[in-house]
Amino acid sequence: MAPPRRSARPFCSLNFLGILLLALSTFSDACEEPPQFLTMDIVQRIKPEYNIGEEVTYTCAKGYFYVCGKRPTRTVCAQNNSWLHVTDDCCFRLSCRPLQNPTYGQVKYLNGSFGWGFSAHFTCNSGFYLVGESILHCELKEKDAYWSGKAPVCEKIKCKPPPKIKNGKHTFANVQVFDYYATVTYSCDPSNGPDEYSLVGPDKIYCVNNNKWSDDAPECKVVKCPYPTVKNGKQISGMAKKFYYKATVIFECKSGHYLHGSDTSVCQSNNTWYPPLPTCPKVLPPPSTTLSHSVSTPPSTIPPISSVSGYPNPKEGFFDIGEDLGPWVIVLIIVTLLVGVAVICIGLYRCFERRKKKGNREVRADYVTYQHKSTTPAKQTN
């Protein structure tokens, strides 16, 4: 009998078919999609696959113009299944017309070019201000590029007269137009009452921009602070009968008191002193060290530190020991200490000398005894 035939294996045929299709797709005579560019568009409709020898033509994209004459830009699907080399060198970006520097100003292109999609920035020289848009954009409109607006101009900075103030005036009151950095000075009128006017605010302002002054106008009003008095203190500077705006006073405390707060105060525009006037509390005596029977004296509070010197004043507190004991007592203590040291030194020296003499006598006695023994004849024995 003939051996039974083996059935065909379907999986092997399917694998072979897949490999064949892969090989055909790999070694097919066709090109993939042609290269694409930002500055160029493909004229034909793009296909997923192109045959060998098939040609593709390019044209410049919107916003770009062609500069290579009548020769079109094209590429061909070659035998090696790749496209022939092609570039976009013939297409250039459309540009707006160049802008000139405004009189008394400059223009700068923010991207270094005036092509569409880029911007121009305008500035003016010192003493001039810009009239118009400071930034213009180059934009595409149909088939050309145009700036987004009209170029600005630079005009000279001028100011209208500064504000007038009540009870006061400023210089150049008859001038109607002030140039750049022109300055006016304010002053107050004489007062008809018992107190004079004070100028609160800057006395000088100047033109810094078109119709803009450097500061608000000051005002003239009566500023009067109350008479400064400090209990247990005395004023050492700024004496006056009346104290107007920016008047400055300085205080110190009397003996036996210390300064709490700032020693200097200035009259403010709201009729008050700032920093607030100081106070002069009394310096408390040192704590007692003596006991009376069984009654103990509670310790005293040490005075706060002075805001001026940072420490209590020795002349006004209990820290001056020399003033309590007297200078002669201190001298006597120093002399006593020196005499004591001298007595101790002399005593030590004499003790050392006595020991030295005693040692010399003992050595001399031993030597005499030795000499006596050596010169005495020995007794003869029968």
SULURFEN-V22567 format. One record per helix or strand of 2 or more residues. SS is the DSSP state (@ for helix, = for strand). FROM is the first residue (numbers start at 0). TO is the last residue. If there is no record, write none. Layout:
ss={SS,SS}
from={FROM,FROM}
to={TO,TO}
//
This chain:
ss={@,=,=,=,=,=,=,=,=,=,=,=,=,=,=,=,=,=,=,=,=,=,=,=,=,=,=,=,=,=,@,@,@}
from={9,29,39,49,54,63,72,90,104,118,127,134,143,152,157,167,176,182,197,203,211,218,223,232,242,247,256,263,272,278,313,320,326}
to={25,30,41,50,59,65,76,92,108,123,130,140,146,155,159,169,178,187,199,208,212,220,224,236,243,252,259,266,273,281,315,324,374}
//
